[in-house]
Amino acid sequence: MTTEPRPKTDYYVTRAAQERAAAQRTTDSVARRVHLEMADRYDALIAPKKLAL
C-alpha cells in the first residue's frame, strides 16, 4: 500500500496570503482580480474535499 504525500497546507496558506497582499498593493483592477483568483485557488487546495451524494 502506498501513501500519498501530505498536502503542503502551510505553503498554500502562505501563498494565499501573499496573493491577497499583492491584490491590495496593486492599482490595476485586472491584476487585482487575478491575484484574488489565485488566492481562491490556493484556498481550494486547503479546503476539505466534499463527497458528492
Secondary structure, 3 states (H helix, E strand, C coil): CCCCCCCCHHHHHHHHHHHHHHHHHCCCHHHHHHHHHHHHHHHHHHCCCCCCC
